[in-house]
Each structure stands twice: as structure tokens, then as C-alpha cells.
Amino acid sequence: MKIHGLKTCDTCRMARKALPEATFVDLRDTPLSDELLDRAIAAFPDTLVNRRSTTWRGLDAAERDRPVRELLRAHPTLMKRPLIEEGTTLHLGWDAGVRSALLGD
């Protein structure tokens, strides 16, 4: 299992604490591979970009209109976090549904 996120993100910290056996990959140090990014875009087409973030609010309209793939390559911190790989299954965020699926709660 891999958790993709930011080491400074509180939500990622909660996921890491609950899943100590998972490998953590910081998006600033290791961007998502093209294959994983494509899978994430296909799995979460409307929710992968965090439109509530400070980074998003700082973008101009032209930048916001870029395709998701280009936007996340240019601004990896725009991705909703964490993105969790469990085998071939992807989970986004750390809400009750994701926690239940991964922890059985």
C-alpha cells in the first residue's frame, strides 16, 4: 500500500498514523507517475483537483482552465490528498468511507 500526499498535510498525517505499514510518497519529492496520474484522473475526474485550496485560489482563470493532467503536473499540491494505492484500487481523501474500506471500521 502507498500513500501519496504531502508530509505537511494534516489529513495525510492522519492516514499515515492509521496505516503505519503503508509506504509514504511525498508529491513534492516524487510526482505521480504518468500511469498513476492517468488512473487517478479516470477514477476521480471531478474530485482530484482540490478547488478549495490556497493554491487554487491563487491561480488565474487561464491557469484554472488547463486540463487536469497539466494542472497537476504544474501544481502537484492542487491534488486532493491523500491518494492511496491499495493494489489496483485507488482511494482519495481520508473520509469515513475510505477509512472503513481500509481499516474495516
Biopython code that builds the backbone (N, CA, C, O; Angstrom):
import numpy as np
from Bio.PDB.StructureBuilder import StructureBuilder

atoms = [
    (1, "MET", "N", (0.848, -1.165, 0.000)),
    (1, "MET", "CA", (0.000, 0.000, 0.000)),
    (1, "MET", "C", (0.901, 1.238, 0.000)),
    (1, "MET", "O", (1.925, 1.274, 0.682)),
    (2, "LYS", "N", (0.503, 2.250, -0.776)),
    (2, "LYS", "CA", (1.240, 3.507, -0.838)),
    (2, "LYS", "C", (0.286, 4.663, -0.583)),
    (2, "LYS", "O", (-0.846, 4.675, -1.068)),
    (3, "ILE", "N", (0.761, 5.627, 0.183)),
    (3, "ILE", "CA", (0.027, 6.859, 0.426)),
    (3, "ILE", "C", (0.783, 7.973, -0.287)),
    (3, "ILE", "O", (1.947, 8.232, 0.018)),
    (4, "HIS", "N", (0.123, 8.632, -1.234)),
    (4, "HIS", "CA", (0.720, 9.759, -1.947)),
    (4, "HIS", "C", (0.118, 11.027, -1.368)),
    (4, "HIS", "O", (-1.102, 11.185, -1.344)),
    (5, "GLY", "N", (0.963, 11.924, -0.906)),
    (5, "GLY", "CA", (0.475, 13.157, -0.311)),
    (5, "GLY", "C", (1.617, 14.100, -0.010)),
    (5, "GLY", "O", (2.664, 14.060, -0.657)),
    (6, "LEU", "N", (1.403, 14.954, 0.982)),
    (6, "LEU", "CA", (2.416, 15.904, 1.414)),
    (6, "LEU", "C", (2.716, 15.666, 2.890)),
    (6, "LEU", "O", (1.804, 15.463, 3.692)),
    (7, "LYS", "N", (3.988, 15.691, 3.240)),
    (7, "LYS", "CA", (4.339, 15.425, 4.634)),
    (7, "LYS", "C", (3.827, 16.507, 5.569)),
    (7, "LYS", "O", (3.723, 16.277, 6.774)),
    (8, "THR", "N", (3.504, 17.682, 5.041)),
    (8, "THR", "CA", (2.990, 18.774, 5.861)),
    (8, "THR", "C", (1.464, 18.804, 5.935)),
    (8, "THR", "O", (0.900, 19.666, 6.608)),
    (9, "CYS", "N", (0.798, 17.888, 5.263)),
    (9, "CYS", "CA", (-0.672, 17.855, 5.207)),
    (9, "CYS", "C", (-1.226, 17.096, 6.421)),
    (9, "CYS", "O", (-0.854, 15.948, 6.667)),
    (10, "ASP", "N", (-2.121, 17.749, 7.176)),
    (10, "ASP", "CA", (-2.701, 17.115, 8.364)),
    (10, "ASP", "C", (-3.494, 15.857, 8.017)),
    (10, "ASP", "O", (-3.432, 14.869, 8.749)),
    (11, "THR", "N", (-4.226, 15.881, 6.926)),
    (11, "THR", "CA", (-5.015, 14.716, 6.521)),
    (11, "THR", "C", (-4.100, 13.551, 6.170)),
    (11, "THR", "O", (-4.390, 12.403, 6.505)),
    (12, "CYS", "N", (-3.004, 13.848, 5.502)),
    (12, "CYS", "CA", (-2.032, 12.798, 5.172)),
    (12, "CYS", "C", (-1.402, 12.230, 6.443)),
    (12, "CYS", "O", (-1.156, 11.027, 6.534)),
    (13, "ARG", "N", (-1.146, 13.084, 7.406)),
    (13, "ARG", "CA", (-0.587, 12.617, 8.677)),
    (13, "ARG", "C", (-1.530, 11.647, 9.375)),
    (13, "ARG", "O", (-1.091, 10.639, 9.929)),
    (14, "MET", "N", (-2.835, 11.952, 9.347)),
    (14, "MET", "CA", (-3.816, 11.053, 9.963)),
    (14, "MET", "C", (-3.823, 9.700, 9.263)),
    (14, "MET", "O", (-3.864, 8.655, 9.913)),
    (15, "ALA", "N", (-3.781, 9.727, 7.923)),
    (15, "ALA", "CA", (-3.772, 8.477, 7.158)),
    (15, "ALA", "C", (-2.506, 7.680, 7.449)),
    (15, "ALA", "O", (-2.564, 6.460, 7.606)),
    (16, "ARG", "N", (-1.376, 8.351, 7.522)),
    (16, "ARG", "CA", (-0.106, 7.672, 7.797)),
    (16, "ARG", "C", (-0.114, 7.038, 9.182)),
    (16, "ARG", "O", (0.391, 5.930, 9.364)),
    (17, "LYS", "N", (-0.680, 7.732, 10.150)),
    (17, "LYS", "CA", (-0.739, 7.198, 11.508)),
    (17, "LYS", "C", (-1.636, 5.969, 11.576)),
    (17, "LYS", "O", (-1.321, 5.008, 12.278)),
    (18, "ALA", "N", (-2.764, 5.994, 10.844)),
    (18, "ALA", "CA", (-3.706, 4.877, 10.855)),
    (18, "ALA", "C", (-3.209, 3.697, 10.019)),
    (18, "ALA", "O", (-3.621, 2.559, 10.243)),
    (19, "LEU", "N", (-2.331, 3.966, 9.064)),
    (19, "LEU", "CA", (-1.813, 2.926, 8.165)),
    (19, "LEU", "C", (-0.281, 2.881, 8.257)),
    (19, "LEU", "O", (0.396, 3.193, 7.277)),
    (20, "PRO", "N", (0.266, 2.506, 9.394)),
    (20, "PRO", "CA", (1.721, 2.560, 9.585)),
    (20, "PRO", "C", (2.511, 1.643, 8.646)),
    (20, "PRO", "O", (3.695, 1.879, 8.406)),
    (21, "GLU", "N", (1.866, 0.603, 8.116)),
    (21, "GLU", "CA", (2.569, -0.319, 7.218)),
    (21, "GLU", "C", (2.682, 0.229, 5.795)),
    (21, "GLU", "O", (3.430, -0.311, 4.980)),
    (22, "ALA", "N", (1.951, 1.285, 5.498)),
    (22, "ALA", "CA", (1.949, 1.846, 4.144)),
    (22, "ALA", "C", (3.218, 2.658, 3.891)),
    (22, "ALA", "O", (3.780, 3.261, 4.805)),
    (23, "THR", "N", (3.650, 2.659, 2.649)),
    (23, "THR", "CA", (4.788, 3.471, 2.223)),
    (23, "THR", "C", (4.265, 4.866, 1.897)),
    (23, "THR", "O", (3.270, 5.006, 1.185)),
    (24, "PHE", "N", (4.924, 5.891, 2.410)),
    (24, "PHE", "CA", (4.508, 7.264, 2.141)),
    (24, "PHE", "C", (5.374, 7.852, 1.033)),
    (24, "PHE", "O", (6.599, 7.729, 1.055)),
    (25, "VAL", "N", (4.720, 8.493, 0.062)),
    (25, "VAL", "CA", (5.419, 9.125, -1.050)),
    (25, "VAL", "C", (5.007, 10.600, -1.079)),
    (25, "VAL", "O", (3.839, 10.916, -1.303)),
    (26, "ASP", "N", (5.970, 11.500, -0.851)),
    (26, "ASP", "CA", (5.679, 12.930, -0.860)),
    (26, "ASP", "C", (5.623, 13.430, -2.301)),
    (26, "ASP", "O", (6.564, 13.230, -3.070)),
    (27, "LEU", "N", (4.534, 14.072, -2.659)),
    (27, "LEU", "CA", (4.327, 14.539, -4.029)),
    (27, "LEU", "C", (5.344, 15.591, -4.463)),
    (27, "LEU", "O", (5.637, 15.729, -5.651)),
    (28, "ARG", "N", (5.875, 16.324, -3.501)),
    (28, "ARG", "CA", (6.875, 17.343, -3.867)),
    (28, "ARG", "C", (8.201, 16.688, -4.252)),
    (28, "ARG", "O", (8.926, 17.191, -5.110)),
    (29, "ASP", "N", (8.508, 15.569, -3.611)),
    (29, "ASP", "CA", (9.763, 14.875, -3.896)),
    (29, "ASP", "C", (9.641, 13.899, -5.065)),
    (29, "ASP", "O", (10.562, 13.761, -5.870)),
    (30, "THR", "N", (8.502, 13.230, -5.147)),
    (30, "THR", "CA", (8.273, 12.209, -6.173)),
    (30, "THR", "C", (6.883, 12.399, -6.772)),
    (30, "THR", "O", (5.900, 11.909, -6.215)),
    (31, "PRO", "N", (6.788, 13.103, -7.899)),
    (31, "PRO", "CA", (5.474, 13.292, -8.525)),
    (31, "PRO", "C", (4.873, 11.948, -8.941)),
    (31, "PRO", "O", (5.586, 10.961, -9.119)),
    (32, "LEU", "N", (3.556, 11.932, -9.090)),
    (32, "LEU", "CA", (2.878, 10.717, -9.550)),
    (32, "LEU", "C", (3.407, 10.316, -10.913)),
    (32, "LEU", "O", (3.709, 11.176, -11.741)),
    (33, "SER", "N", (3.521, 9.029, -11.153)),
    (33, "SER", "CA", (3.905, 8.549, -12.479)),
    (33, "SER", "C", (2.777, 8.880, -13.455)),
    (33, "SER", "O", (1.639, 9.103, -13.043)),
    (34, "ASP", "N", (3.095, 8.909, -14.734)),
    (34, "ASP", "CA", (2.065, 9.184, -15.747)),
    (34, "ASP", "C", (0.929, 8.170, -15.660)),
    (34, "ASP", "O", (-0.245, 8.526, -15.767)),
    (35, "GLU", "N", (1.292, 6.902, -15.466)),
    (35, "GLU", "CA", (0.284, 5.839, -15.401)),
    (35, "GLU", "C", (-0.633, 6.036, -14.194)),
    (35, "GLU", "O", (-1.853, 5.926, -14.315)),
    (36, "LEU", "N", (-0.047, 6.326, -13.035)),
    (36, "LEU", "CA", (-0.856, 6.515, -11.832)),
    (36, "LEU", "C", (-1.705, 7.783, -11.939)),
    (36, "LEU", "O", (-2.865, 7.785, -11.527)),
    (37, "LEU", "N", (-1.147, 8.843, -12.479)),
    (37, "LEU", "CA", (-1.918, 10.076, -12.659)),
    (37, "LEU", "C", (-3.099, 9.841, -13.586)),
    (37, "LEU", "O", (-4.200, 10.322, -13.314)),
    (38, "ASP", "N", (-2.892, 9.115, -14.669)),
    (38, "ASP", "CA", (-3.990, 8.807, -15.591)),
    (38, "ASP", "C", (-5.067, 7.971, -14.909)),
    (38, "ASP", "O", (-6.258, 8.213, -15.109)),
    (39, "ARG", "N", (-4.659, 6.989, -14.105)),
    (39, "ARG", "CA", (-5.637, 6.173, -13.362)),
    (39, "ARG", "C", (-6.419, 7.019, -12.372)),
    (39, "ARG", "O", (-7.631, 6.856, -12.231)),
    (40, "ALA", "N", (-5.731, 7.923, -11.687)),
    (40, "ALA", "CA", (-6.400, 8.782, -10.707)),
    (40, "ALA", "C", (-7.387, 9.736, -11.382)),
    (40, "ALA", "O", (-8.485, 9.957, -10.870)),
    (41, "ILE", "N", (-7.006, 10.291, -12.509)),
    (41, "ILE", "CA", (-7.909, 11.185, -13.249)),
    (41, "ILE", "C", (-9.136, 10.412, -13.710)),
    (41, "ILE", "O", (-10.252, 10.926, -13.642)),
    (42, "ALA", "N", (-8.942, 9.180, -14.180)),
    (42, "ALA", "CA", (-10.075, 8.358, -14.628)),
    (42, "ALA", "C", (-10.982, 7.974, -13.457)),
    (42, "ALA", "O", (-12.204, 7.944, -13.600)),
    (43, "ALA", "N", (-10.383, 7.681, -12.299)),
    (43, "ALA", "CA", (-11.158, 7.240, -11.139)),
    (43, "ALA", "C", (-11.869, 8.399, -10.432)),
    (43, "ALA", "O", (-12.961, 8.223, -9.893)),
    (44, "PHE", "N", (-11.250, 9.575, -10.437)),
    (44, "PHE", "CA", (-11.785, 10.724, -9.696)),
    (44, "PHE", "C", (-11.815, 11.979, -10.582)),
    (44, "PHE", "O", (-11.181, 12.981, -10.250)),
    (45, "PRO", "N", (-12.546, 11.933, -11.704)),
    (45, "PRO", "CA", (-12.484, 13.037, -12.663)),
    (45, "PRO", "C", (-12.938, 14.392, -12.107)),
    (45, "PRO", "O", (-12.432, 15.431, -12.532)),
    (46, "ASP", "N", (-13.871, 14.391, -11.180)),
    (46, "ASP", "CA", (-14.409, 15.657, -10.680)),
    (46, "ASP", "C", (-13.867, 16.064, -9.324)),
    (46, "ASP", "O", (-14.120, 17.180, -8.870)),
    (47, "THR", "N", (-13.125, 15.180, -8.665)),
    (47, "THR", "CA", (-12.694, 15.478, -7.301)),
    (47, "THR", "C", (-11.184, 15.457, -7.097)),
    (47, "THR", "O", (-10.721, 15.738, -5.991)),
    (48, "LEU", "N", (-10.411, 15.138, -8.109)),
    (48, "LEU", "CA", (-8.963, 15.014, -7.933)),
    (48, "LEU", "C", (-8.302, 16.369, -7.653)),
    (48, "LEU", "O", (-7.330, 16.437, -6.901)),
    (49, "VAL", "N", (-8.815, 17.428, -8.241)),
    (49, "VAL", "CA", (-8.270, 18.761, -8.005)),
    (49, "VAL", "C", (-9.007, 19.384, -6.820)),
    (49, "VAL", "O", (-10.237, 19.443, -6.802)),
    (50, "ASN", "N", (-8.247, 19.842, -5.843)),
    (50, "ASN", "CA", (-8.812, 20.468, -4.659)),
    (50, "ASN", "C", (-9.073, 21.943, -4.959)),
    (50, "ASN", "O", (-8.166, 22.775, -4.913)),
    (51, "ARG", "N", (-10.320, 22.242, -5.265)),
    (51, "ARG", "CA", (-10.689, 23.606, -5.640)),
    (51, "ARG", "C", (-10.931, 24.522, -4.430)),
    (51, "ARG", "O", (-11.343, 25.672, -4.583)),
    (52, "ARG", "N", (-10.672, 23.998, -3.236)),
    (52, "ARG", "CA", (-10.784, 24.813, -2.023)),
    (52, "ARG", "C", (-9.422, 25.289, -1.531)),
    (52, "ARG", "O", (-9.334, 26.070, -0.584)),
    (53, "SER", "N", (-8.372, 24.819, -2.174)),
    (53, "SER", "CA", (-7.021, 25.083, -1.668)),
    (53, "SER", "C", (-6.574, 26.521, -1.917)),
    (53, "SER", "O", (-7.101, 27.224, -2.779)),
    (54, "THR", "N", (-5.594, 26.925, -1.139)),
    (54, "THR", "CA", (-4.983, 28.243, -1.307)),
    (54, "THR", "C", (-4.328, 28.343, -2.680)),
    (54, "THR", "O", (-4.390, 29.388, -3.328)),
    (55, "THR", "N", (-3.708, 27.265, -3.117)),
    (55, "THR", "CA", (-3.063, 27.253, -4.432)),
    (55, "THR", "C", (-4.087, 27.529, -5.522)),
    (55, "THR", "O", (-3.834, 28.337, -6.415)),
    (56, "TRP", "N", (-5.244, 26.867, -5.460)),
    (56, "TRP", "CA", (-6.307, 27.059, -6.453)),
    (56, "TRP", "C", (-6.762, 28.515, -6.473)),
    (56, "TRP", "O", (-6.912, 29.114, -7.538)),
    (57, "ARG", "N", (-6.978, 29.070, -5.301)),
    (57, "ARG", "CA", (-7.463, 30.457, -5.227)),
    (57, "ARG", "C", (-6.452, 31.439, -5.792)),
    (57, "ARG", "O", (-6.823, 32.529, -6.227)),
    (58, "GLY", "N", (-5.179, 31.066, -5.792)),
    (58, "GLY", "CA", (-4.144, 31.932, -6.325)),
    (58, "GLY", "C", (-3.954, 31.847, -7.830)),
    (58, "GLY", "O", (-3.196, 32.630, -8.403)),
    (59, "LEU", "N", (-4.633, 30.907, -8.479)),
    (59, "LEU", "CA", (-4.492, 30.743, -9.928)),
    (59, "LEU", "C", (-5.416, 31.697, -10.675)),
    (59, "LEU", "O", (-6.521, 31.992, -10.219)),
    (60, "ASP", "N", (-4.950, 32.177, -11.829)),
    (60, "ASP", "CA", (-5.838, 32.998, -12.657)),
    (60, "ASP", "C", (-6.757, 32.091, -13.474)),
    (60, "ASP", "O", (-6.570, 30.875, -13.499)),
    (61, "ALA", "N", (-7.734, 32.674, -14.134)),
    (61, "ALA", "CA", (-8.741, 31.904, -14.868)),
    (61, "ALA", "C", (-8.114, 31.035, -15.959)),
    (61, "ALA", "O", (-8.533, 29.894, -16.154)),
    (62, "ALA", "N", (-7.131, 31.555, -16.660)),
    (62, "ALA", "CA", (-6.491, 30.790, -17.741)),
    (62, "ALA", "C", (-5.810, 29.542, -17.178)),
    (62, "ALA", "O", (-5.884, 28.467, -17.774)),
    (63, "GLU", "N", (-5.154, 29.688, -16.041)),
    (63, "GLU", "CA", (-4.469, 28.550, -15.421)),
    (63, "GLU", "C", (-5.490, 27.512, -14.949)),
    (63, "GLU", "O", (-5.271, 26.311, -15.110)),
    (64, "ARG", "N", (-6.592, 27.964, -14.374)),
    (64, "ARG", "CA", (-7.630, 27.056, -13.893)),
    (64, "ARG", "C", (-8.283, 26.262, -15.024)),
    (64, "ARG", "O", (-8.794, 25.165, -14.801)),
    (65, "ASP", "N", (-8.267, 26.811, -16.224)),
    (65, "ASP", "CA", (-8.893, 26.148, -17.377)),
    (65, "ASP", "C", (-8.004, 25.100, -18.036)),
    (65, "ASP", "O", (-8.444, 24.420, -18.963)),
    (66, "ARG", "N", (-6.775, 24.957, -17.581)),
    (66, "ARG", "CA", (-5.882, 23.946, -18.152)),
    (66, "ARG", "C", (-6.424, 22.553, -17.871)),
    (66, "ARG", "O", (-7.135, 22.359, -16.885)),
    (67, "PRO", "N", (-6.101, 21.579, -18.719)),
    (67, "PRO", "CA", (-6.507, 20.193, -18.448)),
    (67, "PRO", "C", (-5.950, 19.727, -17.102)),
    (67, "PRO", "O", (-4.877, 20.161, -16.683)),
    (68, "VAL", "N", (-6.684, 18.846, -16.433)),
    (68, "VAL", "CA", (-6.317, 18.375, -15.096)),
    (68, "VAL", "C", (-4.895, 17.833, -15.064)),
    (68, "VAL", "O", (-4.143, 18.127, -14.135)),
    (69, "ARG", "N", (-4.525, 17.058, -16.049)),
    (69, "ARG", "CA", (-3.185, 16.458, -16.090)),
    (69, "ARG", "C", (-2.104, 17.542, -16.062)),
    (69, "ARG", "O", (-1.157, 17.456, -15.280)),
    (70, "GLU", "N", (-2.244, 18.559, -16.913)),
    (70, "GLU", "CA", (-1.274, 19.654, -16.973)),
    (70, "GLU", "C", (-1.265, 20.447, -15.673)),
    (70, "GLU", "O", (-0.208, 20.831, -15.172)),
    (71, "LEU", "N", (-2.442, 20.684, -15.141)),
    (71, "LEU", "CA", (-2.581, 21.458, -13.911)),
    (71, "LEU", "C", (-1.863, 20.767, -12.748)),
    (71, "LEU", "O", (-1.143, 21.416, -11.988)),
    (72, "LEU", "N", (-2.058, 19.450, -12.611)),
    (72, "LEU", "CA", (-1.425, 18.719, -11.520)),
    (72, "LEU", "C", (0.078, 18.523, -11.736)),
    (72, "LEU", "O", (0.828, 18.386, -10.769)),
    (73, "ARG", "N", (0.510, 18.509, -12.968)),
    (73, "ARG", "CA", (1.954, 18.449, -13.231)),
    (73, "ARG", "C", (2.603, 19.778, -12.837)),
    (73, "ARG", "O", (3.695, 19.796, -12.268)),
    (74, "ALA", "N", (1.932, 20.878, -13.139)),
    (74, "ALA", "CA", (2.477, 22.200, -12.820)),
    (74, "ALA", "C", (2.339, 22.531, -11.337)),
    (74, "ALA", "O", (3.189, 23.221, -10.775)),
    (75, "HIS", "N", (1.269, 22.040, -10.699)),
    (75, "HIS", "CA", (0.975, 22.364, -9.299)),
    (75, "HIS", "C", (0.554, 21.090, -8.555)),
    (75, "HIS", "O", (-0.638, 20.896, -8.316)),
    (76, "PRO", "N", (1.495, 20.222, -8.185)),
    (76, "PRO", "CA", (1.133, 18.951, -7.544)),
    (76, "PRO", "C", (0.376, 19.127, -6.227)),
    (76, "PRO", "O", (-0.349, 18.224, -5.809)),
    (77, "THR", "N", (0.534, 20.274, -5.571)),
    (77, "THR", "CA", (-0.163, 20.487, -4.301)),
    (77, "THR", "C", (-1.654, 20.727, -4.496)),
    (77, "THR", "O", (-2.403, 20.772, -3.520)),
    (78, "LEU", "N", (-2.097, 20.881, -5.739)),
    (78, "LEU", "CA", (-3.528, 21.036, -6.018)),
    (78, "LEU", "C", (-4.309, 19.741, -5.875)),
    (78, "LEU", "O", (-5.537, 19.764, -5.791)),
    (79, "MET", "N", (-3.612, 18.612, -5.847)),
    (79, "MET", "CA", (-4.310, 17.330, -5.767)),
    (79, "MET", "C", (-4.939, 17.153, -4.395)),
    (79, "MET", "O", (-4.311, 17.428, -3.372)),
    (80, "LYS", "N", (-6.174, 16.695, -4.381)),
    (80, "LYS", "CA", (-6.805, 16.331, -3.115)),
    (80, "LYS", "C", (-5.978, 15.197, -2.522)),
    (80, "LYS", "O", (-5.499, 14.319, -3.240)),
    (81, "ARG", "N", (-5.820, 15.229, -1.211)),
    (81, "ARG", "CA", (-4.930, 14.267, -0.578)),
    (81, "ARG", "C", (-5.621, 13.559, 0.571)),
    (81, "ARG", "O", (-6.602, 14.048, 1.129)),
    (82, "PRO", "N", (-5.090, 12.408, 0.907)),
    (82, "PRO", "CA", (-4.081, 11.607, 0.217)),
    (82, "PRO", "C", (-4.701, 10.771, -0.907)),
    (82, "PRO", "O", (-5.906, 10.524, -0.928)),
    (83, "LEU", "N", (-3.854, 10.347, -1.829)),
    (83, "LEU", "CA", (-4.225, 9.352, -2.833)),
    (83, "LEU", "C", (-3.584, 8.058, -2.346)),
    (83, "LEU", "O", (-2.363, 7.974, -2.209)),
    (84, "ILE", "N", (-4.407, 7.058, -2.088)),
    (84, "ILE", "CA", (-3.915, 5.808, -1.510)),
    (84, "ILE", "C", (-4.068, 4.688, -2.535)),
    (84, "ILE", "O", (-5.158, 4.439, -3.051)),
    (85, "GLU", "N", (-2.955, 4.022, -2.816)),
    (85, "GLU", "CA", (-2.937, 2.858, -3.708)),
    (85, "GLU", "C", (-2.988, 1.604, -2.843)),
    (85, "GLU", "O", (-2.119, 1.367, -2.005)),
    (86, "GLU", "N", (-4.019, 0.819, -3.068)),
    (86, "GLU", "CA", (-4.137, -0.477, -2.389)),
    (86, "GLU", "C", (-4.250, -1.520, -3.488)),
    (86, "GLU", "O", (-5.346, -1.810, -3.966)),
    (87, "GLY", "N", (-3.130, -2.077, -3.885)),
    (87, "GLY", "CA", (-3.122, -2.974, -5.042)),
    (87, "GLY", "C", (-3.508, -2.183, -6.278)),
    (87, "GLY", "O", (-2.850, -1.200, -6.621)),
    (88, "THR", "N", (-4.566, -2.604, -6.946)),
    (88, "THR", "CA", (-5.030, -1.891, -8.138)),
    (88, "THR", "C", (-6.141, -0.887, -7.812)),
    (88, "THR", "O", (-6.626, -0.182, -8.697)),
    (89, "THR", "N", (-6.537, -0.827, -6.548)),
    (89, "THR", "CA", (-7.610, 0.071, -6.120)),
    (89, "THR", "C", (-7.031, 1.392, -5.640)),
    (89, "THR", "O", (-6.016, 1.423, -4.946)),
    (90, "LEU", "N", (-7.689, 2.483, -6.019)),
    (90, "LEU", "CA", (-7.293, 3.806, -5.566)),
    (90, "LEU", "C", (-8.356, 4.374, -4.640)),
    (90, "LEU", "O", (-9.552, 4.175, -4.853)),
    (91, "HIS", "N", (-7.910, 5.077, -3.617)),
    (91, "HIS", "CA", (-8.792, 5.776, -2.684)),
    (91, "HIS", "C", (-8.321, 7.225, -2.634)),
    (91, "HIS", "O", (-7.120, 7.491, -2.680)),
    (92, "LEU", "N", (-9.256, 8.153, -2.541)),
    (92, "LEU", "CA", (-8.908, 9.569, -2.491)),
    (92, "LEU", "C", (-9.473, 10.194, -1.230)),
    (92, "LEU", "O", (-10.660, 10.063, -0.934)),
    (93, "GLY", "N", (-8.608, 10.877, -0.490)),
    (93, "GLY", "CA", (-9.034, 11.528, 0.734)),
    (93, "GLY", "C", (-8.941, 10.589, 1.924)),
    (93, "GLY", "O", (-8.431, 9.474, 1.817)),
    (94, "TRP", "N", (-9.442, 11.057, 3.057)),
    (94, "TRP", "CA", (-9.402, 10.259, 4.278)),
    (94, "TRP", "C", (-10.718, 10.436, 5.018)),
    (94, "TRP", "O", (-10.735, 10.728, 6.214)),
    (95, "ASP", "N", (-11.813, 10.257, 4.300)),
    (95, "ASP", "CA", (-13.134, 10.383, 4.905)),
    (95, "ASP", "C", (-13.565, 9.037, 5.489)),
    (95, "ASP", "O", (-12.824, 8.057, 5.422)),
    (96, "ALA", "N", (-14.756, 9.000, 6.055)),
    (96, "ALA", "CA", (-15.246, 7.785, 6.709)),
    (96, "ALA", "C", (-15.302, 6.593, 5.752)),
    (96, "ALA", "O", (-15.008, 5.468, 6.156)),
    (97, "GLY", "N", (-15.670, 6.819, 4.505)),
    (97, "GLY", "CA", (-15.744, 5.733, 3.535)),
    (97, "GLY", "C", (-14.385, 5.111, 3.253)),
    (97, "GLY", "O", (-14.258, 3.889, 3.182)),
    (98, "VAL", "N", (-13.375, 5.950, 3.095)),
    (98, "VAL", "CA", (-12.025, 5.453, 2.840)),
    (98, "VAL", "C", (-11.492, 4.734, 4.078)),
    (98, "VAL", "O", (-10.909, 3.655, 3.971)),
    (99, "ARG", "N", (-11.694, 5.330, 5.243)),
    (99, "ARG", "CA", (-11.230, 4.683, 6.484)),
    (99, "ARG", "C", (-11.896, 3.314, 6.657)),
    (99, "ARG", "O", (-11.238, 2.346, 7.038)),
    (100, "SER", "N", (-13.185, 3.237, 6.381)),
    (100, "SER", "CA", (-13.911, 1.975, 6.509)),
    (100, "SER", "C", (-13.367, 0.940, 5.532)),
    (100, "SER", "O", (-13.171, -0.219, 5.896)),
    (101, "ALA", "N", (-13.126, 1.353, 4.304)),
    (101, "ALA", "CA", (-12.633, 0.422, 3.296)),
    (101, "ALA", "C", (-11.243, -0.115, 3.654)),
    (101, "ALA", "O", (-10.940, -1.279, 3.391)),
    (102, "LEU", "N", (-10.413, 0.720, 4.245)),
    (102, "LEU", "CA", (-9.034, 0.329, 4.530)),
    (102, "LEU", "C", (-8.821, -0.263, 5.920)),
    (102, "LEU", "O", (-7.933, -1.092, 6.124)),
    (103, "LEU", "N", (-9.635, 0.168, 6.862)),
    (103, "LEU", "CA", (-9.447, -0.279, 8.245)),
    (103, "LEU", "C", (-10.535, -1.220, 8.734)),
    (103, "LEU", "O", (-10.408, -1.841, 9.789)),
    (104, "GLY", "N", (-11.616, -1.318, 7.947)),
    (104, "GLY", "CA", (-12.714, -2.181, 8.343)),
    (104, "GLY", "C", (-13.557, -1.635, 9.468)),
    (104, "GLY", "O", (-14.277, -2.385, 10.127)),
    (105, "ASP", "N", (-13.478, -0.339, 9.696)),
    (105, "ASP", "CA", (-14.276, 0.299, 10.779)),
    (105, "ASP", "C", (-15.715, 0.513, 10.358)),
    (105, "ASP", "O", (-16.515, 1.032, 11.136)),
]
sb = StructureBuilder()
sb.init_structure("model")
sb.init_model(0)
sb.init_chain("A")
sb.init_seg("    ")
for serial, (resi, resn, name, xyz) in enumerate(atoms, 1):
    if name == "N":
        sb.init_residue(resn, " ", resi, " ")
    sb.init_atom(name, np.array(xyz, "f"), 0.0, 1.0, " ", f" {name:<3s}", serial, name[0])
structure = sb.get_structure()
